[in-house]
Amino acid sequence: MDFQWRHVPISRFRSRSAESLVSRFSTQNQGTLQAPIGKDWVGPRKYPNNALFEGDYNAVPTFPERPTFERDKEHVPVRTLVVTFDGCPNDPYHPASMPIYQTATFVQPSVTEYGPYDYTRSGNPTRTALETLLAKLEGGYAAFAFTSGMSALATLIHLLQSGDEVIACADLYGGMHRLLTQVCSRQGLKVRFVDTSNPARLEREINANVALVHLETPSNPLMRITDLRKIAAICQKYNTLLSVDSTMMSPVLMHPLKYGVDIVMHSATKFLSGHSDVMAGILCAKSAELAKRIAFLQNAEGTALAPFDCWLLLRGIKTMAIRVERQQENARQVVAFLRGQRRGVRVSHRQTEELA
């Protein structure tokens, strides 16, 4: 969309009509929502004419407009971005930490005019800040924060229809395995497990009925590695969605969307948070179409992350790069110690050959 936005601090004025607010606010802060880097990232909602009053609820937007970074040319390094990201660039007080908008509802300009937010299930400034940062970290079109990793995975599955086929990697997180085998199988989805670390096996198993290929790399718990470029090329031939659980890597070490992946998932409870004090899940979509579908499900199913949890996650991400680098160094030292033991010890670590 090419509409113009204005950040309007309505609490400063007695009148809340759009005309009175715009007349009191200069145009110096105007911008275009589509700009890759801008001072603001949420615009006013534009409802179709009489959509609410004619009962056409499907035509009413259910979420705030989100920023997009799929063509971001700034390329700020992850280690820099996590500590310099400004989640509230238009706040007149310029806080160093994103405020917690601990509210369920938002006051609207009038009964016929709507601000960027109305109900926290549909959108909240603190969550928008978190989702903005994650979309930028992954280089995705948009990102979405959920109440847990499993909630994010369930939303991923809800993109499919009854009768669709799903191929998942053979070595898979137990929660996702249960979701696929004990829940999805009852909803008309056909599920198969394939060793995706061998692309030739996927090539033999995939067909036009497969709507989704979901994998982990490294996988949990056997640490199997999958070549994302090769798998993506196979999926593209069959017009099949490819999703990757990148929890084990984090945006510090890998950006799956760059290799042809359509959706990246994170259990943010782990490396993104790092403090063991919040449960959260993330989906990051590559395209506008996928983002729109995920946004609808997030709102319709009420699975969005609460404002305080979003703030905790924003805080944790600030130290993510340092933590991941130190954890890698600690792991190398543990591997070196185990390899030096006289008794037979089998070490499963992808970099053991470097330590021989």
N, C-alpha and C positions, 0 to 999 in steps of 0.2 A: 504494500500500500504506500501511496505517496502523500498521505495526509500530513498536515503540520500539527505539531503538538505545542502546548504551552503548559509549563509547570505552574499551577495556580494554588498558592497557599490559602485556601478558602477560609481558614480559621481566623485570618487577619481582618476580614471584612464582615460587616453586618449582613450585607446583601449577598446571596449565593446564586444569583442569576448569572448565566454565562456572559451576558452582555456587560453587566457591571464589573465582573472580574476581568474580562479581557480589556475593557477600557482602562482599567487601573494598572494593567501589567504591560510593560514595554515588550517590543518584539525582539529584543536583543537575545533572548533565550530560545528563540524558535529554532527548530531543526527538523531534519527528516529522519523518520524512524528507520528507514532502510540503510542509512549510513553505517558502515562497518564499525566506526568508532564515533560515539556521540556523547553529548553531555547528559542525555537522559535516554531511557529505554522503555518507557511505558507511555502510550498515548491514550487519549480518550476513546471510549468505545463508541462505535457508530452502528446503531441498530437499523435494520431495514425499516422503511416507513411502515408504521402501524403494526409491526410484527408482534409486539406484545399484546396489543388491543384486539388483533384479529385472531389470536390464538395460535399463530404459527411459531411455536416455541422452538422448533428445530432450526429456525432461521436466526435465532438470537445467539450471539457469541457467548460462550460459557467460560472464557478465560481472557486475561489481559494479553495484549500484543506482546510478543517476546522479542528480544534482540536476536540478531543473527550474525554469525561470525564465520560462515563457510567460505567467505572471500576476504577474511581479515588479513590485511597486508602488513599489519604492524609487527606481528610475530614476536611478541614479548616472550622471552624465555620463561619456562614454567617456574624456575626457581625465583625469578624476579616477580612474576605475576602474582604468585600466591601471597606475597607480602605487600605488594603495592596496589592491589586491586581496590578500587573505590566503589563500594556498593551503593552509595547514596550521593552521587555527584551534584544533585540539585538541592540537597539539604542546606538551608541558609546558615546553619551553625557549623557545617563542615566537620562532623565527628570523625575521629580516627577509626572508630569501630561502628559497623552498621547497627543502627538501633533495632530493637525488637518491637515490632508492631503487634503487641499482644492484644489483638482485638478480633472479634468475630465478624463485626459489621463495620461499614464505612458510611459516613454521612454523604448524601448525594446533593448536587446543586439544586435540583428540584424534582418534582414527580415525573417530569418528562425528559430530564437531562441526567446523564450518568457519567460519573468520574471513572478513572482507570480501574478502581477497585470497588466492589460492593460487598463481597462475602468472602471470608478467608478460605473457605473450601475451594472457591474458584480462583482466587489470587490474593497474594499478600506481598507487600513490598520487601519484607525480609526474605521470603522465599524467592521472589524475583531476583534479588541480589545473588543468592546462592546459585540459582539456576543459570543466571547470566555468567557467573564465574566459571561454572562447570562447562557450559557450552563453549566458552572461550578456551578453556584448558584443553578440551577435546577437539576443537576445531569443527564443532557440529553446527547444524542449523539452529537447534534449540535443545535445552536439557530440562529434565523434570525430576523433582525430588519427591520421594515416596516414604511411607512410614517404616519400611524395612526393605532389605534386599529381596525377600520373597514377594513382597507387594509389588516391587518393580518387575520381577519375573512374571508374576501372574498377569500384570498389565500387558507385558510383551505377548503372552499367550492369547490374551483376549483380542489381539489384533487379527487373529485367525477366525475361520468359520468352520462349522461342523462339516466333516468330510475331508478337511485338509490333512495333509501328512506332514509330520515333523521328523527331522533327523537331528539327533543330538549326539555329541561325542560320547564315546563309550565310557570314558573316565570322567565322571560328572559329580558336582557337589550334591550331597545327599538330599538336601531340601528340594533342589530342582528335579532330581530323579523321582522323588515322591510326588511332586506336582504333576509330572508328566505321566507317571504310571498309575497313580491312584486317583487323580482328579481329572486330568485332560482326557484320559481314556474313556471316562464316563460321559464326556461332553461331545463325543463323536469325532475326536481327533485320533489319527493313527500315528503311533510313535515307534520309531526304530532307533537303535543305538549303533553307531559306526565309529570305528577308530579313525578319526579325522586327521591324526598325525600322519596317516598314509593317504594322500589325496587320491590315489588310484582306487582305493576302496570306496571313497565317496562317489567317484565317477561311476562306479559300477552300480551303486545303490540309488542314486538320485534319479528322479524322473519328473515329468511335467506336473504331477500332482503334489509334489513336495512344495509347501508354501514357506517353510522356514527351516533353515539349518542353524542350530545353536551349538556353540562350542566354548570351551575354555582353553586358554593358552597363556601360561602353563596350566595344565589341568589340576584339579584338586581331587584326590591327594597324590597321584602318581607323577605329577610334574611333566606330563607329556607335552611336547611342543608341536604346534600346528603352523604350517606355512599359510598365513592369511592371504597372501596374494594369489596363491594357487587355488585355495578354496573359494575365494571371491570370484575368480575367473570361471570356475565351474558353476557357481550359483548364478552368475549373470547369464550364462547360456540357457538356463532354464527359467529365468525371471523369478528366482527364488530369493527371498529375504535372507540375509546373513546377519546373525547377531552374535556378539562375543561378550562373554563375562570377563572383564578385564580387571577384576578385583585384585588378583595377585600381582599385577604390574603397576597399577595406578597411572595417572597421566604423566608422572615423572619419568616413567620408563618406556611407555608405549602409547601410540595414538592410532588405534585400529581403523578409524575412518579413513585415514590416509592410504590404507591398503585395500580399499574396496568394501569394507564392512558397512552395513546399513544402520545398525543400532549397536551402541556400546552400553553395557550394563556394569554397574559397580554396586557391591555391597559396601556402602559408605561407612558402615559400622567399623570396618577394618582400617585400611591404610589412609583413607580420606580423613576420617575422624582422628584416629590415633590415640584417643584418650579413654576409650572404653566407657563413655558416658552418654552415648546416643546411638539409637538404632535408626538406620536410614538406608534407602536404596536410590539409585540414580539410573535413568535411561537418557541417553543422548542420541538424538536422531540426526541423520545426515541430510534429509530432505524436508521441504516444507510440508509435503503431503503426509509423511510419517509423523511429523511434529504435530500436525493438526489432529490426527487420529489419536495420538497418545494424550494430547491435552484434553480432548473430549472424554476419554476414559478416566483420566485422573480426576476430573471434575465429577463425572457421572457416578463413579464408584466411591468417591470420597476418600481417596487414598493418599492425598497430598500431605507432605510433612508439615508439622505444626511450626509456628513462628519461632518458639524458643529452641526447638531442636534444630531449626535452620541456622539460628545464631550460633549454637554450639558447634555445628559442622563448619560454618564459616571460620570460627576461631581455630578449630583443629587443622583446617587446610593450610593456615598460615605457616605451620611448621612441617607440612607434609614432605617437602623436598629434603630438608635436613634429616628427618626421621628415616625416610626410605634409604638415603645414602648411608646413614649409620647402621641401619639394619642389615644392609648388604655387607658392609665391612665386618660386622659381628658374625654373620653367617659364614663368611670366608674363613674367619679365624676358627670357628667351631668345626668346619669341614677339615681344615688343616690339622686340628687337634685329633679328630677321629681317625683320619688317615694315618696318623703317626702311632696309633695304638698297635701293640704286638698281637693282641687277639684279633681274630677275623671279624672285621666290622664292614658291613656293606653300606656305603654312603650314596644316597640318592641326591645329587646336586648337579645342576646343569653346567657348572663351571669347574667340576672336579679335575678335568683334563688340564686346566690352567695351573692347578696346584700340585700336579704330579712332580 
